[in-house]
């Protein structure tokens, strides 16, 4: 996985915006104003993704590449390292999971405005 592949995958999702809300290094992907993926452009060797807490524990136990979210709420976020013991296909699935969690957490009004209901 590389940053450009991840970026293209995220931006192909409906209504996703990219932003640099923290600094010029941290690229953030949002839906409805809520973050679902963050990546450092300096290191570009991992991505932070939201995750269901139970699934997060399972993933951390199964894969060395999945660690508690760096600088994030460790219960709800994972840092997923690229090019370790996790295939890109699984990283894409984890991006989808993060995106779905955020969409499901949006208000009904926002989901309707974005045609995501």
C-alpha positions as CSV (number, residue, x, y, z in Angstrom):
1,X,0.0,0.0,0.0
2,X,1.2,3.5,-0.7
3,X,-0.3,6.9,0.0
4,X,-1.5,7.5,-3.6
5,X,-3.4,4.2,-3.7
6,X,-4.9,4.9,-0.3
7,X,-5.8,8.5,-1.3
8,X,-7.5,7.4,-4.6
9,X,-9.4,4.7,-2.8
10,X,-10.8,7.1,-0.1
11,X,-11.6,9.8,-2.7
12,X,-13.6,7.3,-4.8
13,X,-16.1,7.0,-1.9
14,X,-19.2,9.3,-2.2
15,X,-18.9,12.8,-0.7
16,X,-15.4,12.2,0.8
17,X,-13.3,15.3,1.2
18,X,-9.6,15.5,1.9
19,X,-8.2,18.2,4.2
20,X,-5.1,19.2,6.3
21,X,-6.9,20.5,9.5
22,X,-3.9,19.8,11.8
23,X,-0.8,20.7,9.9
24,X,0.6,20.4,6.3
25,X,1.8,16.8,7.0
26,X,-1.4,15.1,8.2
27,X,-3.8,14.3,5.3
28,X,-7.3,13.6,6.6
29,X,-10.3,12.1,4.8
30,X,-13.8,13.1,6.0
31,X,-17.4,12.3,5.3
32,X,-20.0,14.7,6.6
33,X,-17.3,16.7,8.4
34,X,-16.2,13.6,10.4
35,X,-12.8,11.9,10.1
36,X,-12.5,8.3,9.0
37,X,-8.8,8.1,7.9
38,X,-5.6,10.0,8.7
39,X,-2.2,9.6,7.2
40,X,1.1,11.3,7.7
41,X,2.7,12.4,4.4
42,X,6.2,12.5,6.0
43,X,6.2,8.8,7.1
44,X,3.4,7.6,4.8
45,X,3.9,4.1,6.2
46,X,0.6,3.8,8.1
47,X,-3.0,5.1,8.3
48,X,-5.2,5.7,11.3
49,X,-8.7,4.2,10.9
50,X,-11.8,4.1,13.1
51,X,-12.8,0.6,14.2
52,X,-15.4,-1.1,16.2
53,X,-13.8,-1.7,19.6
54,X,-14.3,-5.5,19.7
55,X,-13.0,-5.8,16.1
56,X,-10.1,-3.6,16.9
57,X,-8.9,-6.0,19.6
58,X,-9.3,-9.0,17.3
59,X,-7.3,-7.3,14.6
60,X,-4.5,-6.3,17.0
61,X,-4.2,-9.9,18.2
62,X,-4.3,-11.3,14.6
63,X,-1.9,-8.8,12.9
64,X,1.3,-7.2,13.9
65,X,0.5,-4.4,11.4
66,X,-2.5,-3.3,13.4
67,X,-1.7,-1.3,16.6
68,X,-3.8,1.0,18.9
69,X,-4.4,4.3,17.2
70,X,-1.4,6.6,17.4
71,X,-2.5,10.0,18.9
72,X,-6.1,8.8,18.8
73,X,-8.6,7.2,21.1
74,X,-7.1,3.7,21.4
75,X,-10.4,2.1,22.0
76,X,-11.9,3.3,18.7
77,X,-9.0,3.8,16.4
78,X,-6.2,1.6,14.9
79,X,-3.0,2.5,13.3
80,X,-2.6,0.2,10.3
81,X,1.0,-0.2,9.1
82,X,1.7,-0.8,5.4
83,X,3.8,-3.6,3.9
84,X,3.8,-5.8,6.9
85,X,1.6,-8.8,7.5
86,X,-1.6,-7.3,6.1
87,X,-2.6,-7.5,2.5
88,X,-3.9,-4.4,0.7
89,X,-7.2,-6.1,0.3
90,X,-7.7,-6.2,4.1
91,X,-6.6,-2.6,4.4
92,X,-9.2,-1.6,1.9
93,X,-11.8,-3.6,3.9
94,X,-10.7,-1.7,7.1
95,X,-11.1,1.6,5.2
96,X,-14.6,0.6,4.2
97,X,-15.3,-0.4,7.9
98,X,-14.1,3.0,9.1
99,X,-16.1,4.8,6.5
100,X,-19.3,2.9,7.3
101,X,-18.9,3.6,11.1
102,X,-18.6,7.3,10.4
103,X,-21.6,7.3,8.0
104,X,-23.7,5.3,10.4
105,X,-22.8,7.8,13.2
106,X,-23.9,10.8,11.1
107,X,-27.3,12.4,11.9
108,X,-30.2,11.3,9.8
109,X,-30.4,14.8,8.4
110,X,-26.7,14.8,7.2
111,X,-27.1,11.2,5.7
112,X,-30.2,12.4,3.9
113,X,-28.4,15.6,2.6
114,X,-25.6,13.4,1.3
115,X,-28.0,10.8,-0.1
116,X,-26.5,8.1,2.1
117,X,-29.7,6.6,3.6
